[in-house]
Amino acid sequence: MTDKLIIFDTTLRDGEQSPGASMTKDEKLRIARLLERLRVDVIEAGFAASSNGDFECIRSIAGAVKDSTICSLSRANDRDIARSAEALAGANRARIHVFLATSPLHMEKKLRMTPEQVFEQAVSSIRFARNLCEDVEFSAEDGYRSDPDFLCRVFEAVIKEGATTINVPDTVGYAIPELYGDFIKDLRERIPNSDKAIWSVHCHNDLGMAVANSLAGVKIGGARQVECTINGLGERAGNCSLEEVVMAIKTRKDYFGLDVNIDAQHIVAASRMVSQTTGFVVQPNKAVVGANAFAHASGIHQDGVLKARDTYEIMRAEDVGWAANKIVLGKLSGRNAFKQRLQELGVEMESEGEINAAFTRFKELADRKSDIFDEDILALVSDEHAISHKDSFGFVSLSQHSETGERPHAKVVFTAEGKEVQGEADGNGPVDASLKAIESHVKSGAEMVLYSVNAISGSTESQGEVTVRLQSSGRVVNGVGADPDIVVASAKAYLSALNKLQSKSERVAAQG
């Protein structure tokens, strides 16, 4: 007998809490569509009460995605819950996800509430949520460090009030697999009505065991929902990785005896889109989606794979989408082929004018490099979005001179609030000079806390993808830029980060 494991993706909510990983409405919608194509069961689209921007993102996703349940996070109060219900009004299937801390440390230091007050608030919030939505999940924040007796009392009460999913988070990544699995098993055995709800796990990766803990919660504890993110994206050391959990369940079905709805052939595409959108590069040795995941350098391994691939490969690269992401377009490709590829990548543009503008940029890129990859197209679309939505700053042109023995000099022309301006500066290298040239005019005073370069695809004519992370007045943002010229890509990334610093959207921090 097999059973089904529900995959709950929180890339757009918990994943976005990574420093600088905030996404625009269009970026979130693009990722949500790809998650739907991946056949994710539940998409946590955001935290409706945190900002008007998050509210609009959830409402937009709820209206566009039809095959997945759309979820909004809520604190355990009527205002948050009502806001979530309003944002989810257009969804085919909606879920309100209510969370409240239950550990002694969190109740005393963060909530400043007694256990009895927390109990009453948990019960009343679920009662209120069930009047607005049939599908309600309750999460006990820092659940693993909570007193089991108190958890049993809370969980039994919220299930009685109609909670359909019970989540036991390891919010701070403290758990050990066997102990975490036993913890959930014990709760389920002690709570009389535990069979009336689906049990869920949500594990953070602070000790590198988020996936192991989640799988233990499933196998030992009997959980039937795993909360995870693409690439393991998330605050601190990240969350449980969707691709690793899914492929563990699929590859070791002999052990887990579970089915998942996920169409694994879209895993690599989802990984690349999330990486390119957020600027969080996937490490080469990352399981399933890393560049080296199916590479064999050892001569003995290569010989074995050539004779019989299962000598060293337990999964097929094409099953997770590697083979499907080869070269797709070139300079002779027409507009219809380009438009079709956008649709296949989950990209929907607002007008034919935007598509035409993006196609023009595609042709310009194709004149500079012979082979256009999916990643090139995604980078190009991001650039076009910035231009069409009239961000505060936009790249125009760059000239720089560097020579051995001389200090590099750069001049950058860019738009600021619709007007063309320029800046000039010297620097320690062409990139340093270019960014200082921009800063000489903008005078943002932001501190750069990360600068990284990643080749979008192979060969020396590949586009370079640059991530710039800036910090200013307590805000941390990532900017991403791509171009065959790495200096130009750096300038675009810096301007992208400045645009995000200019954004007035505020968020309320949440954990689950």
Sequence and secondary structure as in RCSB ss.txt:
>XXXX:A:sequence
MTDKLIIFDTTLRDGEQSPGASMTKDEKLRIARLLERLRVDVIEAGFAASSNGDFECIRSIAGAVKDSTICSLSR
ANDRDIARSAEALAGANRARIHVFLATSPLHMEKKLRMTPEQVFEQAVSSIRFARNLCEDVEFSAEDGYRSDPDF
LCRVFEAVIKEGATTINVPDTVGYAIPELYGDFIKDLRERIPNSDKAIWSVHCHNDLGMAVANSLAGVKIGGARQ
VECTINGLGERAGNCSLEEVVMAIKTRKDYFGLDVNIDAQHIVAASRMVSQTTGFVVQPNKAVVGANAFAHASGI
HQDGVLKARDTYEIMRAEDVGWAANKIVLGKLSGRNAFKQRLQELGVEMESEGEINAAFTRFKELADRKSDIFDE
DILALVSDEHAISHKDSFGFVSLSQHSETGERPHAKVVFTAEGKEVQGEADGNGPVDASLKAIESHVKSGAEMVL
YSVNAISGSTESQGEVTVRLQSSGRVVNGVGADPDIVVASAKAYLSALNKLQSKSERVAAQG
>XXXX:A:secstr
  EE EEEE TTTTGGGSTB    HHHHHHHHHHHHHTT SEEEEE GGG HHHHHHHHHHHHH  SSEEEEEEE
SSHHHHHHHHHHTTT SSEEEEEEEE SHHIIIIII   HHHHHHHHHHHHHHHHTT S EEEEEETGGGS HHH
HHHHHHHHHHTT SEEEEEETTS   HHHHHHHHHHHHHH TTGGGSEEEEEEB TTS HHHHHHHHHHTT   E
EEEBGGG  STT B BHHHHHHHHHHTHHHH EE    GGGHHHHHHHHHHHH     TT TTTSTTTT   SHH
HHHHHHH GGGT SS GGGGTSGGGS  B TT  HHHHHHHHHHTT   S HHHHHHHHHHHHHHHHH S B HH
HHHHHHHHHHHHHTT SEEEEEEEEE  TTS  EEEEEEEETTEEEEEEEE SSHHHHHHHHHHHHH    EEEE
EEEEESSSSTTS EEEEEEEEETTEEEEEEEEESSHHHHHHHHHHHHHHHHH          
